[in-house]
């Protein structure tokens, strides 16, 4: 009974029940979708304010602005290195295993879903990407829920307070600190509904995309999942090993978020809790508050893997010549088109559509082959993105010497004792 009180166990049970319902009674399962939509909407509602409070409070503890510049520089170098490596692994795997070979789908018509994805991406440009980071107004960033824009405003406010010498006992700082405590308390209440949210999202997904889709493109799915597991265990596990940390211990910290992402196929649904948990597990507040929000746009390892495999798959499936030189050229384009946006289900498919529109060396109709299994792919992509961003926080905290090993060990000990620190709703006056 004690185990059943653990949030990740409750979510896992909900996912199993959702799969059964989706297979046995798909009509009923489809009606459960609003449960998942509502849960994700509640969490997205909390994202902007939590990022703002975490970043502002974190930056006010940064005495030297050069420290912030160093963190930003290291983060971007790390993000670009990891995503480039992920794409390269995807391209190598698709050339070795050839999952699309023999399909001969060159004459496939462009489906309505592909057209919508292409329209959603629009015309990509580097200048437009960076200009989009600047919101129309400071309030507009929060109203639209644009993560990069919220992060931009938060960095400006936090920097201004730090440079201006804002005292930590000032009314403004106490207000932001208390606001963060209240936000995390609200988050704790919302997370009680995580099993219902995962149940609704997963049951609808299984009902919509049953076994037929899995059988049709099983090779693509197998290559994507195998590459993701390889990337997590070897690449990300290796990075943590260099920092003298265990991958499996780090994954224990976010085991509940892993299950929620499995059910919702959305990393965005767990971002607020991810910031909170990394901080409680020993990472400095400024590191977690900066790396996680920026990582959702610049450190999408799962998205990079998927795009690397997908472009090769489309070339093979449509019998389109795709030389090594062309692959490297597409890789260079994808290093830009894979960035930005949010880590929601289907986001990688939209970015892939934008890439094909930009390079114009592969038929856009090939996207229709992947549309039917997008939900299955999105689950793997989101889980890899989640692990990638979690590892990034711990690695950068280690590099910046802003990691508390004793706090990390204490967190894991509390978990082992059956207490999930972040699941406890703080009492009035308590601070997380």
N, C-alpha and C positions, 0 to 999 in steps of 0.2 A: 504493500500500500504506500510505503514511503517513496518508492520509485515512481509511482503514478503521479505524485505531486510535482515531479520535475517537468518543466515546460516542454523540453525537447521530446520527452516520452509521450506527452499528451499530443503534441503535433504529429509525431510518428504514427500514433494510433489513428489519428484523424486522417492521415494520408492513406493508410491501409484501407480504412473504411470507405474513403472516397474512391479508391481504385475499384473496390468491389461494387459499390453503387454504380459507378460509371459503366462497368461491364454488364451488370445484371439489369439495371433499369436506367438506360441512358436518358430517357425523356425526363425522369425525375431528377437525375443528376444535373442536367442542363439548367434546371430551375434553381440550383444551389449557387450558381455563378454570382449573384448579387452579394452573397456572404463574403466571397473573396474580394470582390470589387470594393465593398465597403471597408473592409479591413485595411487594404492597401491605401485607400483614400485617407483613412484616419492617420496612418503612419506618414504619408506624404504631407499631410497638414502640419505635422510636427517638425518636419525636416528643416525648413528655413529658419524658424526661431532657434532651434537647438544648435544649428551650425553657427548662427550669429553669436549666441551667448558663448559657445565653446571657443570660437576663434578669438573673439574680443577679450575674453578672460585669459586665454592662453597668451595672447600677444602682450597684454599688460604685464605679464611676468617675464617678458623678454627685455632685459635691460639694454642690450646692444642690438640695434637694428641690423648690424652686420650678421648677427646670428640668424635673423629671419631671412636675409638674402641668401645665406649659406644653405639654410634648410630648403628654400624654394629651388635653388640651383641643384642641390643633391637630389631632390624629389623628381625634378623634370628629367635629369640624366638617368636616374633609376627607372622611371616610367618608360622613357623612350627605349632604353636598353631591353627591358623585359618584353615590351610589346613587339619590338623588332624581332627578338629571338622567338617569340611565340609564332609570329607570322612565318618566319623562316622554317620552323619545325612543321607547321601546317603545309607549306609548299613542298617540303621534302617528302612528307608522308603521303601526300596525294600523288606525287610522282612515282613513289615506290609501290604503293598498294593499288593505284588506279581504280578507285571506287566507281567512277562514271564510265569506264571503258565498256563499249558494246551496247550502250543504250540507244545510240543513233537518234537523238531527239532534236536534230537541227532544225526541223521544220515546225516545231511546236509553236502554236499561237501564243501571243502575249495575253496573260490572264488579267482579269480586273484587279486582283490583289497586287500583282506586280506593278500595274499602272499606278495604283494608289501609293505604293511604297516609293516609286520613282518620283512622283509628284511631291510626296512628303519631304524627301531629301532635298529637292530643288537643285539649283546650280551651286555647287560647292566652290568656295574660294578661300584662300588663306586670309586675305584681308577681311572678308566678310565674317569669317570665324572669330577673329580677334575683336572686331568691332561689336559683334553680338555679345561679347562678355560685358560691355558697358551698358547698363540698363537705362531706359528712358528717364526714370526717376529712381531714387533710392527705394521708395515704397513699391514701385512696379516690380522690382526683382522678387520681393516676397509675395506679391499678389500672383505672379505667374509661376512661382515655384522653380525658377531657373537656378540650378545649383551653382553654376559658375558665377552667375551674376550676384547671388547671395554671398558667395565666398569673396567676390571682389569688394562688395560693400563692407563686409565684415572686416576684411584686411585693412581697408581705409580707416574705418572707425577705430579698430584696435591699435593701428599704428599712430593715429592722431592722439589717442589717449596715452599711449606709451611715451611718445615724444613730448607730449605736454606735461608729463610727470604726474598723471592722475594717481591719487593715493588710493590704496586698496580699501581703506576704511571710509572713503567718500560716499556720499549718498548715491551717486550714479553707479559706482562699482558695486556697492551693496545691493542696489536694485537689480543689476544684471545678474549678480551671483544668486540672489533669491529667485529671480526669474528662471534661471537654469534649474534650480532645485525643484521649482513648481512644475516646469516642463517635464523633467524626468519622472516626477511623481505621476503626472498625467500619463506619461508613456508607460509606466508600470501598470496603470489601470487598463490601458488599451491592450497591452500584451496579454492580459488574461483572456482576450478573445482570439488569440493566435490560432488555437486548434480549429475554431469555427472558420476563420479566414482561410487556413490551409485546406480545410475540408471542401469549402465552396469552390476555390480555385482549381484544385486537383480533380474533383469529381466532374466539373464541367469540361476540363481539358481531356480527360479520359473518354468522356461521352462523345466529344467532338472528333478526336483523333484516336480511333481505336486501333486494333491490331493490323488492319489492312495497310495503313500508312507505314507502320514499322516494317512490314514484310517487303514493301515496295523498294525502299531505299535503305535497307539494313546495312549495306556496306558503307554508305556515307556516315550513317549514325555510328557504326562501329569504329570507323577511323577517327571521327571527332571525339568520341568518348575515350578511346585509347590514347590519343594525343594529349587530351586534357589530363588524364591520370598521370601520364609520363611527365608532363610539364609540372604538375603539382608536386609529385614525389621527387623527381630528379632536380629540376631547375629551382623551384621555390624551396624544396627541402634542402637543397644544397646551399642556397643563400642563407637560410637559417642556421645550417650547420657551421657555416663560416663565422656566424655571429654567436656560436655556442648555444644555440637554442634548438629544441626539438620541434619538428613540424607537428607531430601528433599532440604534443602538449599545447601548442598554440591553437590547434584546431579544437581542442577541448574547450577553450575559452569561448568559442563561437558555435558550439554544437547546436544550441537552440536556433540560432540564426541560420545555420546550415539547413536545418529541417524546414524552417519557414520559407527559405529561398527555394528549396526543393518543391514545396507545394505551390508557391506563387510564381516561380520563374522570374523573380524581380529582386535585384539587390537593393533597389531603392526602398523596398519595404522594410529593410533592416538597418539602414544607415544610421538613424538616431541611436539605436541600441549599440551599434558597432562602435561608435565614438565613445559611448559611455563605458562599454566593456573593456576596450583597449586601455582606457585611462585607469580603470579599476584594477587591471591586470599588470600595471607597472609602467605603462608608457606615459610620458609627460603629456599634460593637457594640451600644450601648444602643438605637439607633434600629431596627436590623434585628431585634434580639431582642424589642422591644416591638411594633412596627408589624405585622410579619408574623403572629404568633399572633393578635393582636386583630383584624387585618384579615380573617382567615378566618371571623369571625363578624359583623363590622360593615361590611366593605368588599367585599361580593359583587356586583360590578358586573354580571357575567354573569347571576347569579340575578335581579337587579332588572330587567334588560332582558327576560329570559324571562317573568317574571311580568307585566310591563306588556303584553307582546304577547299572552300566553296568555289573560288575562281578557277582552280585546277579541275575541280569536278565538273563545272559547267563546260569548260573547254573539252574535256573528255567526252561528256555526255552528248554534246552537240557536234562532235567531230571537227572542232575548230582548231587549226594549227596554233600552238602556243609554245613558242621557243623559250629557252632559258633567258635570253635577252628580254623578251616581252614580259616574262614572269618577274624579272627584277624591276622592270619599269613599272609594272602594276604594283609591286611591293612598295616602291617609292611613293606612289600615289596613295596607297592604303595607309601609309604612316600618317597621312594628314586626314583622310576621310574617315578613319576609324576613331578619331578623337571627337570630343564634344558630345552633346546630347546627354541623355540620362540612361541609367542602367536598368531600363524596363524591358519586359518581355517584348520581343519583336524589334527592338532597337538595332540589333546587329543586322537583321534582314534589310532594314531601311538603309543602313550605311552601305551594305553590299550593293543595293540598287544604285545608290549615288556613285559608288566606285565604277560600276559598269557604265553608267552614263558619262562619267568623266573620261575614262580611257577609251571607250568605244571600240575595243579590240575583241570583245566577247559579246555574243548575242544576248540582248536583254531578256529574250524569251526563255533563256535557260534558268532564270530565276523561278519560273513556274514550277520547275522540278522540286525546288526546295520549299515552296510555299506550304505544301501540305504537311510537312514535318517540322515546320518552324517552331511549334510549341515544344516538341521533343528536343530540338536543338537548343532552344532558348533556356531550357532547364540546365543543360550541361554548361552553356555559356555563362549563365548567371552564377552557378556554383563556382566555376573557375574564377570569375571576376571577384566574387566574394573572398575566396581564399587568397587571391593575388593582392587585393587591397589590405587584407588583414596582415599578411606577411610583410607588406611594404611598411606598415606602421611600426612593426617590431624591428625590422631591419634598420629603418631610419632612426628610430629611437636609440638603438644600439650605436649607430654611427655617430650620433650627436651626444652620446654619453648621457642620455636622458631616460634611461631604463632602470627601474627599481626591481632587481632580481628577487629580493625578499618579498616585495608586494606581489610579484608574479607567483611565487611559491605558495604564499598565503592564500591567494585566490584559488589556485588549484586544490589546495588542502580543504578549503571551504566547500568546493564542488564535490570532492571525494566524500565529505561528511554529509552530503545531501543538501547543501545550501547553495543556491545560485545567487551570489551577491546582487547582481543587477535585477533579479526578479523580486527583490524585497522592496516594497513601496515604503519610502522614508516616512517616518513620522514627522509631525509638525516640528520645525526647527532643526531637523537633521539635515546633513549635507551629504551628497553622494560622493 
